[in-house]
Amino acid sequence: MELRIGNGYDVHALAEGLPMWLCGIRIESAKGFVAHSDGDVAIHALCDALLGALALGDIGRLFPDTDPTWKGVDSKILLERVVHLVHTGGWKISNVDITIALQRPKLASRILEMRQTLAPILGIGVEAVSVKATTTERLGFVGRGEGCEVWASTIIFK
């Protein structure tokens, strides 16, 4: 069996009046993500982790923000396309682990829904999808409510 590990990272600024999407679900918030697509920073980091495991670069290479095709796109569509690349290469996803750093809103009550949304897209069980949320104790741009950071890791195998 061959194993590969991938890591992804993404960050988006927050602005008043925009929608906030995380792990494929809408989060109620006065601020949302500034982005070319729907701004789902968690799915973007996850796509980068999967692409990294495949050694295929990053999400910006496949879905550039200079291409109007991707303007406002639902990031679940981007993830579906990346998962297709994983499977086309003969790989399977073992598990994913996502850490979201966001000062507010608090996300604990939505974590299970996030995991349940991602699992079928990834083709794995909910038990293999980890999503964690943390604050930065009011430090840095995340702590000041200016943005969100997400780290994602995955293991794929064949």
Secondary structure as GFF3:
##gff-version 3
##sequence-region A 1 158
A	DSSP	beta_strand	3	16	.	.	.	ID=ss1
A	DSSP	beta_strand	20	22	.	.	.	ID=ss2
A	DSSP	beta_strand	25	27	.	.	.	ID=ss3
A	DSSP	beta_strand	31	33	.	.	.	ID=ss4
A	DSSP	alpha_helix	41	54	.	.	.	ID=ss5
A	DSSP	alpha_helix	59	62	.	.	.	ID=ss6
A	DSSP	three_ten_helix	68	70	.	.	.	ID=ss7
A	DSSP	alpha_helix	75	88	.	.	.	ID=ss8
A	DSSP	beta_strand	92	101	.	.	.	ID=ss9
A	DSSP	three_ten_helix	108	110	.	.	.	ID=ss10
A	DSSP	alpha_helix	111	122	.	.	.	ID=ss11
A	DSSP	three_ten_helix	126	128	.	.	.	ID=ss12
A	DSSP	beta_strand	129	134	.	.	.	ID=ss13
A	DSSP	alpha_helix	140	143	.	.	.	ID=ss14
A	DSSP	beta_strand	147	157	.	.	.	ID=ss15
###
